[in-house]
Amino acid sequence: MTVVADSSSSRARRRGGRDVRSRRGQPTTPARLLVAGLLAALRASVSGLVLCLVAALPLAWTGPDGPSVAGTVGLGGDLWLATHLVPLSFPHGPVSLLPLGLALLPIAFLVRAGRRLAREVEVSGLRQAVLAVVALAVPYACAGVLVAVSTLAGAEHASLPWAPVATLLFALVAGGVGVLRGAGLGVRVAGLLPVWSRPTLVASAGAAAVLVAGSALLVTAMLAVHVIRVREITASLHADGLAGVLLFLVGAVYVPNAVVFALGYAVGPGFSLGAGTVVAPWGYEGGPVPAFPVLAAVPTGAPPALAWFVLAVPVLAGVVAGTLLVRHTLPRSLPRAALAGFLAGPVTGGFVALLALLGGGSLGGGRLLEVGPPALLTGLVAAGEVGLVAAAAAVVAGWLARRRTAAESLPDAGQPVDEVGRGER
């Protein structure tokens, strides 16, 4: 009886194991992908909406009309769409200068949803990955449309045409990254890139990292220098208690925008703080700076003595790009190294232009209609600066690498020729 029971239990375990494997190995049908993508989009959108509704409660409480259910829900919907950088319409004009720090919220939820989706449906190929991303992005964009429609009743509402576009782009990019990570297809997708383009992309990524890091360091240094002005502006706003906490949080989520402004300053074109107000390394032109603590770092009046030294940031970015280019591939000729280094400039410039476009915008009508660095001009100047310096750095680094390689291949001058030949044999 014991033997029979053991054999039957072992057969049951084997049968159970086969059942589990068969369930896990079931084909990923389009219907299953659609249902899983819909659930993933629902989880990501609802999670973000709940957090935004919670964040809208103190904002509604400090409002002039007091808290209300309809006002809190509408404010939460507007805040959720603002995290996707959807422009908002106010009675005094459009507001498209939205905090880049809030964009981390939907990105985190979408990456997590994409990873979970890839594991649930067991994405194993690029075709399934594309279908999974589409199944996630389309319902998420529909949620963006529904939220935008629900906010139209209020005086402040999100832009209905931009809501599906922005939410769809966020879902495609962030959700796509999550799906590729969950399925382990990142290396395979990178392998689809042409071999000749990979060193240039690596060099451009290094240049972009240097530009962003240098701009962040510039913002930190300017805030440290003008810390007294920061305190004065904060005190003049009379933000105490909950209002003070909200002011601090708003300033924190706008710090990435300040880094983008500093990027325009370091590249050269500078940035605007409204009509007729330009801040650049050669000086400050225009009216007074808006009373906001982060803007205390703006250098007003005569340019600082070391203002032109910030232009060393794009030069350093070009040097890093050229050095990375040679480290990842030893060019066969120096002209090819120069061409590859120069091509890193337009790629970096495109990234800088995108950052300037997302980090700037309007703060209503009138004087603050245009705030931030000019996207096209900043991208073109960055492309030229990084490209030229990267080409020169790639030529120098390639020449030094070829000399070093040639020196290492020569025999030691103090070693006899017969010993060298015997050692090689």
C-alpha positions in Angstrom: 0.0 0.0 0.0 2.8 2.3 0.8 4.5 1.6 -2.6 1.2 2.2 -4.4 0.6 5.4 -2.5 4.1 6.7 -3.2 3.9 5.8 -6.9 0.5 7.4 -7.2 1.7 10.6 -5.4 4.8 10.7 -7.6 2.6 10.4 -10.7 0.4 13.1 -9.4 3.4 15.4 -8.8 4.7 14.6 -12.3 1.2 15.2 -13.7 1.0 18.5 -11.8 4.4 19.5 -13.0 3.3 18.8 -16.6 0.2 20.8 -16.1 2.1 23.8 -14.7 4.6 23.6 -17.6 1.8 23.3 -20.1 0.0 26.3 -18.6 3.2 28.3 -18.6 4.0 27.2 -22.1 0.6 28.0 -23.6 0.9 30.1 -26.8 0.6 33.9 -26.5 -2.4 34.6 -28.6 -3.4 38.2 -29.7 -6.5 38.0 -27.4 -4.3 37.2 -24.4 -1.9 40.0 -25.3 -4.8 42.5 -25.6 -6.3 41.5 -22.2 -3.0 41.6 -20.5 -2.1 44.9 -22.0 -5.4 46.4 -21.0 -4.9 45.3 -17.4 -1.4 46.6 -17.4 -2.5 50.0 -18.7 -5.3 50.1 -16.1 -2.9 49.4 -13.3 -0.4 52.0 -14.4 -3.1 54.7 -15.0 -5.0 54.1 -11.8 -1.9 54.0 -9.7 -0.8 57.4 -11.1 -4.3 58.9 -10.8 -4.6 57.8 -7.1 -1.3 59.4 -6.2 -2.3 62.6 -8.0 -5.7 62.7 -6.3 -3.9 62.4 -2.9 -1.5 65.2 -3.9 -4.5 67.3 -5.0 -6.0 67.2 -1.6 -3.6 69.7 0.1 -3.7 71.9 -3.1 -7.5 72.0 -3.0 -7.4 72.7 0.7 -5.2 75.8 0.2 -7.3 77.1 -2.7 -9.4 80.2 -2.4 -12.8 78.4 -2.6 -11.9 75.6 -0.1 -12.0 71.9 -0.7 -14.7 70.2 -2.8 -15.1 66.8 -4.3 -15.5 67.9 -7.9 -12.7 70.4 -7.6 -10.3 67.9 -6.1 -11.1 65.3 -8.7 -10.6 67.8 -11.5 -7.4 69.0 -10.0 -6.1 65.5 -9.6 -6.9 64.8 -13.3 -5.1 67.9 -14.4 -2.1 67.0 -12.2 -2.0 63.5 -13.7 -2.0 64.9 -17.2 0.6 67.5 -16.2 2.9 64.6 -15.2 2.7 63.6 -18.9 3.6 67.2 -19.8 0.2 67.9 -21.3 -0.3 71.7 -21.5 -2.9 73.2 -19.3 -5.4 76.0 -20.1 -6.0 78.7 -17.4 -8.1 81.8 -17.6 -5.0 84.0 -17.9 -3.5 81.8 -20.7 -1.9 78.5 -21.5 0.7 76.9 -19.2 3.1 74.5 -20.9 6.1 75.1 -18.7 5.4 72.0 -16.6 7.8 70.4 -14.1 10.0 67.7 -15.6 10.4 66.1 -12.1 6.7 65.0 -12.2 7.4 63.1 -15.4 9.2 60.5 -13.3 5.9 59.3 -11.8 4.3 57.9 -15.0 7.6 56.7 -16.3 8.1 54.6 -13.2 4.6 53.1 -13.3 4.8 52.4 -17.1 8.2 50.7 -16.8 6.9 48.5 -14.0 3.7 47.7 -16.0 5.7 46.8 -19.1 8.0 44.5 -17.1 5.1 42.8 -15.5 3.3 42.5 -18.8 6.3 40.9 -20.5 6.6 38.3 -17.7 2.9 37.5 -17.6 2.5 36.8 -21.3 6.1 35.4 -21.6 7.3 37.7 -24.4 10.0 35.8 -26.2 10.5 37.7 -29.5 10.6 41.1 -30.9 7.3 40.7 -32.7 5.5 39.8 -29.4 7.3 42.7 -27.7 6.0 45.1 -30.3 2.4 43.8 -29.9 2.7 43.9 -26.1 3.8 47.6 -26.2 1.0 48.5 -28.5 -1.5 46.6 -26.3 -0.3 48.6 -23.3 0.0 52.0 -25.0 -3.3 52.3 -26.8 -5.5 51.7 -23.7 -3.3 54.0 -21.7 -3.8 56.8 -24.3 -7.6 56.1 -24.1 -7.3 56.7 -20.4 -5.6 60.0 -21.1 -8.5 61.1 -23.3 -11.1 60.1 -20.7 -9.2 62.1 -18.0 -8.8 65.1 -20.3 -12.6 65.1 -21.1 -13.5 64.9 -17.4 -11.5 68.0 -16.7 -13.1 70.2 -19.4 -15.9 71.3 -17.1 -13.5 73.3 -14.9 -12.0 76.7 -15.6 -8.6 75.1 -15.6 -8.4 72.1 -17.8 -5.9 70.1 -19.9 -5.4 70.4 -23.6 -7.7 67.7 -25.1 -5.7 67.4 -28.4 -2.4 66.9 -26.6 -3.7 64.4 -24.0 -3.8 61.3 -26.2 -0.5 62.2 -28.0 1.5 62.7 -24.8 0.1 59.7 -23.0 0.7 57.5 -26.0 4.3 58.7 -26.4 4.9 58.1 -22.7 3.4 54.6 -22.8 5.3 53.7 -26.0 8.7 54.8 -24.7 8.5 53.9 -21.0 6.3 50.9 -21.5 8.6 49.7 -24.3 11.6 49.9 -22.0 9.8 47.9 -19.4 8.7 45.2 -21.9 12.2 44.9 -23.2 13.7 44.6 -19.7 11.1 42.1 -18.6 11.6 40.0 -21.7 15.4 40.4 -21.6 15.5 41.6 -25.2 17.5 44.8 -24.6 20.7 43.4 -26.0 18.9 41.9 -29.0 17.4 45.3 -29.8 20.8 47.0 -29.5 22.2 44.4 -31.8 19.8 45.6 -34.6 21.7 48.9 -34.7 24.3 49.2 -37.5 27.8 48.4 -36.3 29.2 51.7 -37.6 26.6 53.7 -35.5 27.3 52.1 -32.1 30.5 54.0 -31.2 28.9 57.3 -32.3 25.9 56.6 -30.1 28.1 55.7 -27.1 30.1 58.9 -27.7 26.9 61.0 -28.0 25.5 59.5 -24.7 28.8 60.4 -23.0 28.6 64.0 -24.3 25.0 64.3 -23.2 25.8 63.0 -19.8 28.6 65.6 -19.4 26.3 68.4 -20.5 23.5 67.5 -18.1 26.0 66.9 -15.2 27.7 70.2 -15.8 24.4 72.1 -16.0 23.3 70.5 -12.7 26.6 71.5 -11.1 26.1 75.0 -12.4 22.6 75.2 -10.8 23.9 73.9 -7.5 26.8 76.4 -7.5 24.6 79.3 -8.3 22.0 78.4 -5.7 24.8 78.1 -3.1 26.2 81.5 -4.1 22.7 83.2 -3.9 21.4 81.3 -0.9 20.6 84.7 0.8 18.5 85.7 -2.1 16.7 82.3 -1.9 15.8 83.0 1.7 14.6 86.5 0.9 12.3 85.4 -1.9 10.9 82.6 0.2 10.2 84.9 3.1 8.6 87.5 0.8 6.0 84.9 -0.4 4.8 84.4 3.2 4.5 80.6 2.7 4.1 79.1 6.2 2.9 75.7 7.3 1.3 73.6 4.5 1.9 76.4 1.9 5.6 76.3 2.7 5.8 72.6 2.2 3.9 72.9 -1.1 6.3 75.7 -2.2 9.3 73.5 -1.4 7.8 70.6 -3.4 7.0 72.7 -6.4 10.5 74.1 -6.4 11.9 70.6 -6.1 10.0 69.2 -9.1 11.1 72.3 -11.2 14.8 71.6 -10.5 15.2 69.6 -13.7 13.7 72.5 -15.7 16.4 74.7 -14.0 19.0 72.3 -15.2 17.7 72.6 -18.8 17.8 76.4 -18.4 21.4 76.1 -17.2 22.2 73.9 -20.2 21.0 76.6 -22.6 23.2 79.1 -20.6 26.3 76.8 -20.8 25.9 76.0 -24.5 25.7 79.8 -25.3 22.3 80.9 -26.4 21.0 81.3 -22.9 17.4 81.3 -21.9 14.5 83.7 -21.7 12.3 84.6 -18.7 9.6 86.2 -20.7 9.3 88.7 -23.5 12.5 90.8 -23.9 14.3 89.1 -21.0 17.4 87.0 -21.9 19.9 85.5 -19.6 23.2 84.5 -21.3 26.9 84.4 -20.5 27.4 87.8 -22.1 24.9 89.4 -19.7 21.4 89.9 -18.6 18.8 91.9 -20.6 15.2 92.6 -19.7 13.0 93.1 -16.7 12.9 91.7 -13.2 13.1 88.0 -12.5 9.8 86.4 -11.3 9.8 85.8 -7.5 10.4 82.1 -7.3 13.1 80.5 -5.1 14.7 78.4 -7.8 15.1 81.5 -10.0 17.2 83.1 -7.4 20.2 81.4 -9.1 19.7 83.5 -12.2 22.6 85.9 -12.6 21.2 89.4 -13.1 22.9 92.6 -13.8 26.5 92.5 -15.1 27.8 89.0 -16.1 29.9 87.3 -13.4 33.7 87.4 -13.9 33.8 83.7 -14.7 30.7 83.6 -16.8 32.5 82.6 -20.0 34.1 79.6 -18.2 30.7 77.8 -18.4 31.4 77.3 -22.1 34.0 74.8 -21.0 31.1 72.4 -20.4 30.4 71.7 -24.1 34.1 71.6 -24.8 34.5 68.9 -22.1 31.5 67.1 -23.6 33.2 67.0 -27.0 36.5 65.7 -25.5 34.6 62.9 -23.7 32.8 62.0 -26.9 35.9 61.8 -29.0 37.8 59.8 -26.3 34.9 57.3 -25.9 34.7 56.9 -29.7 38.3 55.8 -29.9 38.1 53.6 -26.8 35.2 51.6 -28.3 36.7 51.3 -31.8 40.2 51.9 -33.1 39.7 53.9 -36.3 41.5 52.6 -39.4 42.3 56.2 -40.5 42.3 59.6 -38.8 39.8 61.1 -41.3 37.3 58.4 -40.4 37.9 59.2 -36.7 37.2 62.9 -37.4 34.0 62.1 -39.3 32.7 59.7 -36.6 33.5 62.3 -33.9 31.7 65.0 -35.9 28.6 62.9 -36.3 28.3 62.7 -32.5 27.6 66.4 -32.6 24.2 66.3 -34.4 23.0 63.3 -32.2 23.9 65.2 -29.0 22.4 68.4 -30.5 19.1 66.6 -31.1 19.0 65.4 -27.5 19.7 68.9 -26.3 17.0 70.4 -28.5 14.5 67.8 -27.1 15.4 68.7 -23.6 15.1 72.4 -24.3 11.7 71.8 -25.9 10.4 69.8 -22.9 12.0 72.0 -20.3 10.6 75.3 -21.5 7.2 76.7 -22.4 4.8 79.3 -21.3 3.4 80.4 -18.0 0.3 82.1 -19.3 -0.2 84.9 -21.6 1.5 88.3 -21.7 5.1 88.7 -20.7 5.6 85.0 -19.7 4.4 83.6 -23.0 7.9 82.2 -23.8 10.2 81.0 -21.0 13.2 78.8 -21.4 16.0 78.2 -23.9 15.3 78.4 -27.6 15.1 74.7 -28.6 16.3 74.8 -32.2 19.1 77.4 -31.6 20.4 75.6 -28.5 20.4 72.2 -30.3 22.2 73.6 -33.3 24.9 75.4 -31.2 25.4 72.3 -29.1 25.7 70.1 -32.2 28.4 72.4 -33.7 30.4 72.8 -30.4 30.3 69.1 -29.5 30.8 67.9 -33.1 33.9 70.0 -33.8 35.6 69.3 -30.5 34.7 65.6 -30.7 36.3 65.4 -34.2 39.5 67.0 -33.0 39.6 64.9 -29.8 38.9 61.7 -31.8 41.8 62.5 -34.2 44.2 63.2 -31.3 43.1 60.1 -29.3 43.2 57.9 -32.4 46.7 59.1 -33.2 47.9 58.4 -29.6 46.2 55.0 -29.6 47.9 54.0 -32.9 51.3 55.1 -31.6 50.8 53.2 -28.4 49.7 50.1 -30.3 52.7 50.4 -32.6 55.1 50.8 -29.7 53.7 47.8 -27.9 54.2 45.6 -31.0 57.9 46.5 -31.3 60.5 44.3 -29.5 62.4 45.6 -26.5 65.4 47.5 -27.5 67.6 45.9 -24.8 66.6 42.3 -25.8 68.8 40.5 -28.4 67.1 39.6 -31.7 67.7 35.8 -31.4 66.1 35.9 -27.9 63.1 37.8 -29.2 62.7 35.2 -32.0 63.1 32.3 -29.5 60.6 33.9 -27.2 58.1 34.3 -30.0 58.6 30.7 -31.1 
